[in-house]
Amino acid sequence: MLEHYFTCPYCMAEISMLLDPSVMQQRYIEDCEVCCNPIEVQFELEEGDVVYFEANSIEQ
């Protein structure tokens, strides 16, 4: 697992997330561990390194 840090788009808290390196591209929804709002997470890995990461708020 790869640990990746990013800022929550809602509360601006720094969040730590474990990324599964066995899947090169992923897109899913995960709740912020601080404010509990849903975050759309997208990332891409190449040779064990994060080459793209995006965390967005979800329009409601």
Wavefront OBJ file of the C-alpha trace (Angstrom):
o trace
v 0.000 0.000 0.000
v 1.117 3.548 -0.732
v 0.344 6.352 1.716
v -0.739 9.581 0.019
v -1.602 12.920 1.649
v -4.075 15.451 0.255
v -6.327 18.286 1.415
v -10.051 17.733 1.920
v -11.963 19.973 -0.535
v -14.558 20.731 2.172
v -12.793 21.316 5.496
v -9.199 21.756 4.190
v -7.847 19.198 6.656
v -4.821 17.172 5.586
v -5.974 13.602 4.959
v -3.852 10.470 4.719
v -5.092 7.742 2.383
v -3.706 4.304 1.562
v -3.645 3.598 -2.176
v -3.684 0.049 -3.537
v -0.743 -0.261 -5.982
v -2.147 -3.446 -7.552
v -4.691 -1.371 -9.522
v -3.071 1.273 -11.733
v -6.128 3.546 -12.107
v -8.907 4.017 -9.590
v -11.913 6.269 -9.106
v -14.195 6.045 -6.080
v -16.010 7.957 -3.329
v -14.622 8.072 0.196
v -15.791 10.125 3.174
v -13.423 12.636 4.765
v -12.203 11.254 8.101
v -12.543 14.721 9.670
v -15.789 16.274 8.345
v -17.427 13.096 6.896
v -18.310 14.732 3.567
v -18.032 12.554 0.423
v -14.900 13.063 -1.692
v -14.502 11.771 -5.235
v -10.973 10.365 -5.431
v -9.200 9.595 -8.722
v -5.620 8.518 -9.128
v -3.193 6.824 -11.461
v -0.013 4.943 -10.578
v 3.035 4.135 -12.686
v 5.737 1.783 -11.409
v 4.589 2.277 -7.820
v 4.514 6.090 -8.008
v 1.484 8.384 -8.006
v 1.500 10.204 -11.366
v -1.998 11.693 -11.063
v -4.197 12.373 -8.028
v -7.380 14.385 -7.699
v -9.800 14.764 -4.776
v -12.992 16.712 -5.466
v -16.129 17.669 -3.592
v -19.345 16.132 -4.850
v -22.064 18.494 -6.050
v -25.270 17.957 -4.109
l 1 2 3 4 5 6 7 8 9 10 11 12 13 14 15 16 17 18 19 20 21 22 23 24 25 26 27 28 29 30 31 32 33 34 35 36 37 38 39 40 41 42 43 44 45 46 47 48 49 50 51 52 53 54 55 56 57 58 59 60
